[in-house]
Amino acid sequence: AACRPVRVLRGWDGQRAGVLRGGGREQSAPGVELEPLKFTGRQVDGMPWGSVVATPDEALLGRIRANLSKIKVPGHGDRVRKTECVLSFDSPESPEGIFVSMSNFQGYGADYIALDHQRNGSELYLNIKWKKIPKAVDPSKKSDEAPTKLAIGVEGGFQTEEEEFEFEKSHFLAVMPEKVLVPLPNAEVPELISMVVDGILKASDLSNDEAQVMAWEDKRLVSKHAAGLTQLPGAKKISPDPATWACEDCGVKSNLWLNLSDGYIGSGRAQVDATGQMGGGTGAALKHYQDEKAKGNNYPLAVKLGTITPHGADVYCYAADEDDMVEDPGLGAHLAHFGINMMNMEKSEKTMAELQIDLNIKFDFDKICESGKTLQTLAGPGFVGLKNLGNSCYVNSVLQVLMTLPEMKERYLARAPAIFAEAPAGGAAEDLNTQMAKLATALLSERYAPTAGPCVAEAAVSVSPQMLKFLVGKGHAEFSTGNQQDAEEYLKHLLAKLDRAQRPDKSGLPLTSKLLDITMETKLVDLQSGKSRYSTTQETMLSLLIPMDAAVNSEEVKSYEERSAKRQKGEKDEEAPVKPEVPFRACLEKFCGAERIEYKSPVTGANGEAAKTTLIKTFPKYLAVHMKRYILGDDWRGEKPGGQM
């Protein structure tokens, strides 16, 4: 079968939404004409949506009273969708605001309130409108105050856009089908209306789990190695004076880590700075742990000198079962073993969280993107971005790539009106087909990007796929959190979810996963008997190792590493890193090549070897390629080679 290439999109997030990376995206399925959806604001008596009646007459009050039996005050178990339309990305900040049904508490934009009225018979809605106003600057606070912790949406962390603004909020009672708006509060309306409105406004739009995901913070776990940590007797005493600290291997004076078992002071690993340069360490502290481990000694915990204060310090666990920043409840006693009184210590170096914050604020992304190229910001259908919800770039990248497929456009954009009409009453937010149609309408139609072609960066459009992210991640141990995740794993998870949602579909379109299905054939040759065995497996993507030994610039890399090693003892490395360049063909040859494996022959019954070869038996319509950026090192730790394709 022909394999159609799909261009790669590298995560459209935030304010850079709409920047095109990799060519045009607008395509149509062969032989299929797709009518673009049109969205126009409604004008009634000069108002964008409906006429405003400050003092309702008796006829209107009679209509309102007749519907009181259909409404209720939201209870503890009721989910109120008041910040985002369940069928679009309209919100209280949209020109017409959002309309929350007083019957089922689902939120709808102005274009979809009539659909809910027709399907569910709802006539009374709470119309919520927000006008964004920049917050007044507090003269007692620094205007350029930087984050102090690695977190999103919590005090001291990175601030979300909403925290930079205040909102002028207005509320109306919307009556369907007349589309009449009654300003609230209003002494003329029945008391039950006021009670329902009060309940809707006080209800949270997020579940407890979702709220925790949105307010993400990098929290460290207590190390299981801290309680019984080995500390050698007769340990040397460490001076509290930072000027006396130096790496015992190379002599560098910064990024030093004290092993809490034997007192060894070693340099930390090299880190990427905001310019993309590697520097700041030789990894002597890690090497010391590995050397001691090889001798049978387990000295896993190390503290970063210069970060010790009465409130704590940076502690890292090198043990393979943690291999991360951790908390050490006994840090005070462990430091006292080396003569360090943490109550008297002052901070003299940036913590790892502060370094990560600096990297997020100052990183020069041109170093890894289109450095030196002139980019034109584009707007229009197909050029709508997805905002980063906090560590959600893996979600956004996968969704943007999938939406380039003509079949996705045909399934979810062309059929969006039918999907919305069939959405479960009161459960559209929990229906995956509905949420995918909602996304396709936002990204591929003129709804949020009416102007096609070049535009200024401020006019670039993006939406927040919050409802879809929560739905796809629901019940999953990793994707339901606000932590960073792997795009390849998320794609497989999303395809499995789509398969289940699409199977009752009567459109006649193939399952989305079938567009990516690859049939792999493995040939196993028993080298003792010469007999062969064939087996096939189904995959959704081609996973390739990156053979670093196939780099075409190995000599240049070796020369750079030698120069860099000489500069580690104090001299700042300002030279641009030279990374191994591996041809894509080398990755394919590595995949297709035969490998020798240990094998017990079913013919001879003796242990020996077999030759194993894996090839592609049947190509998909779209070939998804996964480059294995992480490999297993000699010490069984995950390593990320610094090469580029």
Buried (B, 14 or more C-beta within 10 A) or exposed (E): EEEBEBEBBBBBBBBBBBBBBEEEBEEEBEEEEBEEBEBEEEEBEEEBBBEBBEEBEEEBBEBBEEBBEBBBBBEEEEBBBBBBBBBBBBBBBBEBBBBBBBBBBBBBBBBBBBBBBEEBEBBBBBBBBBEEEEEEEEEEEEEEEEBEBBBBBBEEBBBBEEEEEBEEEBBBBBBBEBBBBBBBEBEBBEEBBBBBBEBBBEBEBBEEEBEBBBBBBBEBEEBEBBEEBEBEEEBEEBEBEBEEBBBBBBEBBBBBBBBBBBBBBBBBBBBBBBEBBBBBBBBBBBBBBBEBBEEEEBBBBBBBBBBBBEEBBBBBBBBEEBEEBBBBEBBBEBBEBBEBEBEEBEEBBBBBBBBBBBBEEEBEEEBEEEEEEEEEBBBBBBBBBBBBBBBBBBBBBBBBBBBBBBBBBBBBBBBBEEBBEEBEEBEBBBBBBBBBBBBBBBBBBBBBBBEBEEBEEEEBBBBBBBBBBBBBBBEBEEBBBBEEBBBBBBBBBBBEBBEEBBEEEEEEBEBBBBBBBBEBBBBBBBEBBEEEEEEEEEBBBBEBBBBBEBBEBEEBBEEBEEEBEEEBEEEEBEEEBBBBBBEEEBBEEBBEEEEEEEBEBEEEEEEEBBBBBBEBEEBBBBBBBBBEBEEEEEEEBEEEBBBEE
